[in-house]
Amino acid sequence: MSADLKVLADNKANLLLAEVAAWLHDMGKCSDKFVISSSCDKPSGFEYKSKEDYLSNFNENNNEIKSIFENTFVDFSKVNFINEKVTLNDLIVKGLPRTNKEKEKDKFPWLVRTLGRCHGAAHIEKEDSKEFKQYKNYTMISNPFGFEKGMEGLSSKLITIPYNKINDRSFFVKSVVESFNYALGDTRRPTNEVTLTDWSGIVAALYKSALASALLLKIKTDPTELKWRFLSIRFNSEQIWGNAQNIPILATRKKMLTEGLDRVKLLLEETYPLGNEIYRDEDNSIFVVPDISYLLDKTSEKNEPLKQLIANEFGFEGEVVITPEIGNEWWAQKPDRENEMQNDEIPPIAKILSNQRLYSPADPKDVAKFWEGTSNRGICTISWLRPQGPTSKGFNRKASDCWVERVTWRANEWYHSLDSTIWIDEVADSNDRICLLTGRFDLLEWLKPDGYISTIKIRSEPNGKVITKTPSFARMNRIWRTTKKFWEDVENELGVKIGQIDNRLKIIGKFQPENNSSLKMGHSYKAMLDRIGFSIFYGKEDEFLVIENHKELANKFGFDSEKYVDKNPTRQLKEYLSTKKVKIYDSEGKNRSNPIGTLEILEMKEEDTPYVPLIPILTEPSIFMAIIPAEKALDVSRLIKIKYETEMGKVRNRLPLSLGMVFAKSHTPLAALMDAGRKMLRKSNKEKSAKEDKWILEENPIKNYNSFTLKFNNGIKWKIPSIMGDEKTLDIWYPYFYVDGELRNRSDSFIHSFKNPENSDRWLVHVSELKEGDIVGILPSKFDFEFLDSASRRFEICYDEKGNRRGSLKALRPYLLEELDNFTDLWNICSKNLSNTQIRNIITLIEKKREEWDIGEDTIVFENFVHDVLYNANWNNGKRPDDAKMTELEDAAKSGKLRDILELNLNILKNRAEEASGGI
């Protein structure tokens, strides 16, 4: 069997250099001069050609950079069937689609023509929009959903790229991406959303794969006949890390998964340069590769097929097995632009991601090897695949030695930085409660050939035809990069919203073992004093850290009573614990109910490294998960809601956001918490896309300075942004709504609205042209919550086919995301006017009658009862809220919504109302 992949390794340097050339082939657009030359107010006589004049950006460094580009060669002259050698400068200047025109192609080398073909194939979004040029001093860069920001200083970013490191592919490409993120492929609206990173990155992936294909097949394929495939590596992340018992184990499994995928990426991008990874999320890694159906059978110098090399790099030693798959051929932009019989082909990303078959089994042969020569050894409680031991290190923790070593790294890494936390006890609020916050964007419809990208208008032609955006490869890349960046920004902003903890407590003490027990550095233990337990971490000799919320621990010891003058919990604990002796238990060991020794506390100190009580878990394009203090859950959810409405508000009817809050006590099993969170993320839909609701406009849109207010018959109000980032230009591209019904009688008055070419039966009506009574298609954003008072409560998180919670008491959940503010407003009405006792009495009366009377369709008597209970309550100072607020409160009580609001605030978050006197 021949070593097929060796030819890639032998030509690695030139393949990687060719990839870099493709990254740089449109570098002239990362320039202030390009912005000026593309503007509607370009100065008279100003000329800048982004290809030919790109070197003019470097000024005094011009000759140095010119020398690099003109003396650096992509050299395949020794490959006899290619036999070409081209400078980077020629690839940058000449790599355009026109090089493949019949009259032009003989003038250019195959390497240049192939780059030109990849240039055309990478994006099919160059819809002509000459009339929508921007002003040079107000050129904006948009996200894929119409939210714009300013751009400036592009030339300085271009100059800072380290061109002398051009042969260090990883370092150099990272620098290019950091600069190109701020530049555009096209500055005209509305095609100003595809960044130079999205655009150039796809060209680079296609070009590298095209050259790799030539080397593997030993054929210099005509560029117009080039095709590609996708290599997908799919896995079930829930199987890999979803059942972890604690955060260090979860972090270890996540790290192993990430590092395994990174090694596969290195294998396919550099060791044997076949293509590039163009998408990754919690369950998928997708690469562009050559159009070779049997690519996975190609072998290395050691006669290992590529599929085995991928499995080897992925790792997990047989505990997880992945099966790479090669998709169908794909040509992107139709090669022959004159051929009307051909069509552009949309990359089949949605088809890959919608495949529900996710399975990551263990290899039975490898598992059998784990157990060879073993006897009377229990199963590892971390992997559930290996035997415990073989040394006391593993036996003491009911785990295999290798997994104990794997998990210890995370705790040791944390101990040597301390600016974050991996301990749930430190995240818990003063009531010892945490919240697993989940978020999900429904992206699948944005990635389909006939999906929501085609609902964004480019322009109307004189004959009435509407040109909409095409779902190109670059656009898809921009979408998932944008949503991933959204969640990354949320994670960073959480630190401000949650606030940081200034210090931890450090114990200096002597451990006195019992029954030959010992402490292991890098492990956490449970300390007991006065029948009160708290967690500590053994960092180094005679030094321990208290890994608990200080306020919550002080409450356990009763320091919140009035006899304690000093109300600072850290100082209270520091003073109280000094000179005490505490019993130490190994909560993860075999004899967890018996103490392993006594710790004599010699001194208490403060460790002054601040940290945020936050444990991020997932930050992927479509999914976000993090553990936060329960008391901050509503504040954080509102932060996400506001950010979503700001950055995605123009398409919120087509890009739903789902939020979930799973509350629990700090010692709730992590596996149960994660399972509950995943149930909220999945909801009920067997398909991965949300289902559309029909909302009716209650009145005509109300025009504001920069938005339109829409009021629907379900009581929801939306404010839809209607201008672009310059705060002057009317947005005629993004804020459209599907409207049902025949609208011919209004079509003559439509200026912006149109029928979607991909769905000609439905009108897409601009927000300004909606009318009272319009039936509007909405993909609703929702939020849900649950309190796990026991691990089994997670099984109550289940949904029917419509996406509603099962069970009469929770049938109103999930709520529309817009009702999140209403939850706060109604709680404030109650808490500022009634005591906790009064509130509980009111809701008990109402819910008891609801149950006793078995409320059905005839609800008049029940409604009158609710009205009387609320109006006759003993409101503070005898003054009830105004009529509007009372009506809102009454409606919430009748529907059962008030029950959920009070459960969340009183029972889960333990919020306290302002105390008042009197009965209900």
Secondary structure by P-SEA (a helix, b strand, c coil): ccccaaaaaaaaaaaaaaaaaaaacccccccaaaaaaaccccccccccccccccccccccaaaaaaaaaaaccccccccccccccccaaaaacccccccccccccccccaaaaaaaaaaaaacccccccccccccccbbbbbccccbbbbbcaaaaaaaacccccccaaaaaaaaaaaaacccccccccccccccaaaaaaaaaaaaaaaaaaaaaaccccccccccbbbbbbcccccccccccccaaaaaaaaaaaaaaaaaaaaaacccccccccccccccbbbbbbccccccccccccccccaaaaaaaaacccccbbbbbbbbccccccccccccccbbbbccaaaaaaaccbbbbbccaaaaaaaaccccccccccccccccccccaaaaaacccaaaaaaaaaaaaaaaaccccccccccccccccbbbbbbbbbcccccccccccccccccccccccbbbbbcccaaaaaaaaaaaaaaaaaaaaacccccccccbbbbbbbbbbbcccccccccbbbbbbcccbbbbbbbccccbbbbcccaaaaaaaacccccccccccaaaaaaaaaccbbbbbbcccccccccccbbbbbcccccccbbbbccccccccccbbbbbccccaaaaaaaaaaaaaaaccccccccbbbbbbbbbbcccccaaaaaaaaaaaaaccccccbbbbbbbbccccccccccbbbbbccccccccccccccccccccccccccccccccccccccccccccccccccccccccccccccccccccccbbbbbbcccccccccccccccccccccccccccccccaaaaaaaaaaaaaacccaaaaaaaaaaaaaaaaaaccccccaaaaaaaaaaaaaccccccccccaaaaaaaaaaaaaaaaaaaaaacccccccccccccccc
